[in-house]
Amino acid sequence: MVSAASGFTGLPGAVAVSHLSVYDWPAADGVCGGTPHLHLTCSEAYVVTGGRGAVQTLTTSGYEVTPLAPGTVAWFTPGTIHRLVNEDDLRITVLMQNNGLPEAGDAVLTLPPKYLTDPETYAAATVIPADAPEEERERIARARRDLALEGYRALRDADGPEVLAAFHRAAAALVRPRLADWRERWERGAQAAAAATEDQLDRLEKGDVSHLADAAVRAEQPSAYGKFGMCGRLDVYQGT
């Protein structure tokens, strides 16, 4: 864990940043876009930088559609099932809470229930091999998107709250084996960032400005371009 005294050198608040070009693949309902899913511990924010589209969301409060256009900032909390819709070259800068947790599996796709029974079955339907040819990775990404849309439509069309509650329980069971690793990542990231601010406030109250001498500047280019993500092609950063 990063000590408070040493400060925290990650992005503000230990967020993660990526650039997203939303898939323009049409689905069975004629809508182009990404794979519906939820996060269990991370809020997510969109800063729309180009194009036009929407995000469909499903929570215990119901189904909503939020339009997205350049300049829009939209965000949602854990448990929000979301599906990005690409109407015209939609491009977004994505901010994710708890840097490291989304990459460690804090996302569950809305697959039909038979694919949510255990981590191995789920992985077989969702993992994209990094060493596979580009065409094969695209095929898998598109197939899992379409499979997730099957489950998503069932959740949207369900009468009463139990179907959505059952999906929440299945998602939580899938990620349970990862929770110890997630806690360690959170301790090194978001908790360490908050602890550093607490330490700095304590120092300032005492007239101690020594942490200001440790100021640092960082900049980097994406470590990978065009990765097949859940919602589209991603440019990602190693340091976030």
N, C-alpha and C positions, 0 to 999 in steps of 0.2 A: 504494500500500500504506500502511496506517496505521502510523506509526512507533511503536516501543515506548515512547518517551519521552512521547508524547502520550496514552498509555493507549488502551483499547478501550472504546467506549461501547455496543456491541451487547449482546444478551442473553448471559448467562453461557455461556462456551464457544463462542460464535458459533452457538448452535442457532437453529432456527426453530420457531415455535409456531403451531398452528392448532387450531380446534375442528371436529370432524368428527361429522356425523350420518350414519351408515352407510346406504347405499341399502337400501330395503325391497323392491326389485324382485325377484320370483322368477325364477330361471333355469330352464333346461331340466331340471336335476336336482332341481327343487323347492326349492332352497336360495335364500334371499334374501341379497343382499350385493353386494360390490364387485367390482372388476376385478383379477384376479391379475396381479402384476408383480414385478419385482425392482429394486433399486438397485445401482449398480456401485461407488460410493465412499462411500455414506452409510449409517450405522446409523440405525435408526428405533425410537422408543419410543412405547408407548401408555400413557396414564393414563386408565383407564376411569372416567367420571364418571356414567354412567347406563345403564340398560337391561341387556341380557344378550346374549351372542353368543359368538363364538369367532374365532380366526384359524387358518386352515389354512396350513401351511408345507411347502415342498418344497425340500430341499437334497440334496447328494450323500450325506448320512447317511440320507435317506429322508423319508417323509411323516409329519407330526405334526399334531395338533389341540390348540390351547391354549385352554381356556375363558376367557372374559372376563366379569367382573362388576364392579360398582362397587368401587373400591379396588384393583383389579388393576393392577400395572405390569408390562408385558411389553415386551421389546425383542429385536431381532435385527440381525445384521450384514449387510454387503453380500453379495449373491449369494443371499439367502434369497427365494425366490418365496413371496409371501404373498397370501392371499385372505381378506378380512374377511367374516364371516357374521353377519347380523343376525337374532337370534331374538326380540328384544323391545325395540325402540326403542333400539338400541345407540348410545351417544354417548361420544366419546373426545376427550381433549386429546392432540394428536400433537406429539411432539418430534422434529425432524429434525436430524441432524448436518450440519455444513458448510452453514450458512445460505446460500442462493443457488444451491447446486448442484442440489437437486431441481427448483427452478423453472426452471433452465437445461437441463433434460432428463435429469437423472440418475435415470431410471426407464425401463424397457422393459417393455411389456406382453407377455404370453405369447401373442402372435398366432401362427397357423399359419405355418410357414416361408416360404411364398410372399409374405407381407407383410413379411418381415424382410430382404429382399434389398438394399435401399438406403434412404437416409433419405427420399427423395421418396415411395416406395411406402408406407413406414411412416407418414409424416405424413398421407397421404391417407386412411388408415384410422383415424387416432387424433385428429387435431386438431379441436377444437371451436371454431368461429369465435366470437369474443367478441361480435360485433355481430349474431349470429343471434337470432331470436326465442326466447323461453324454451322453447317447445314443441319447436323444432328442436334446440336444444342438449341437451334431455333425450333426444330421439330418438337423437342421435349418441352421447351418453354411454352409453345403454343398448345400442345396437348394437355399440359397440366392446367393452363389457363381455362381451357374449355371444360375440363373435368371439374375445376373449382366453380365454374359458372353453373354446373348442374346442381351442386350443393347449395349455392347461393340462391338460385331460383326457388329451391325447396324451402329455404329459410324465409325468403321474402313472402312466399305464398302461404306459409303456415298459419293456421288458426290457433290463437293463443300463444302464451309465452314459453311453453315447455320445449318446443323444438329448438328454439334459440338457446334456452338454458342447457339443453342436452349437448349442444355444440360447445358451449362454454366449458362444460365439465370435461368433454372429450379433449378439448384443446389444452386444458390445464393438466390433464393426465399425460398427454404427449410430452409436455415440456418438463414434467416433474424431475426426471433424471438429470436435467441440466441446471437445476436451481442452485446447487452449490457453486458451480462455475460462474453462473450469473452474479451471485453475491460477491465473489472475488473480483469480477470485472467492475461491478458497481463501486466497490470499496476503492479500487484503484482510480476510478473515473469520477463519477458525480459526487460521491461522498467526499473524496479527496479535494475536489474543487470547492465544495461548501466548507470543508474544514479549513482550507487555506484562507478563505474570506473571513471566517471566524477568528483565525489567528491574526490576520492583518488588522481587524478591528480592535482586538485586544492590544496589539502593539501600539496602534495609534492612540488609544486611550491613555497609554503610559508615556506618550511622546516619543516612542521608538519608531523611527522611519527607516530602519536598516533594510527592510524588505524592498524598498524602492531602489536600492543599489543593485538589486538582482534583476532589474527589468530586462526583458528579452524580446526579440522580434523573430518571427518565423514566417516562412512562406514556402509553398510547394505547389507543384503541378499535379494533376491527377496521376495516381499510380496505375490506373487501368482505365481504358476507354471502351465504351460500348458493351459492357457486361450485360448478359441476359438477366434482368431482375424480375421481380414479380409484376411490376407495372409497366416496365419498358426497358430501354437500353440505358445503362448507367455509366457515368464517369465517376470514379471513386477516388478517395484520398487515403493514403496510407496513414497519415498522422492523425486522422479523425476516427 
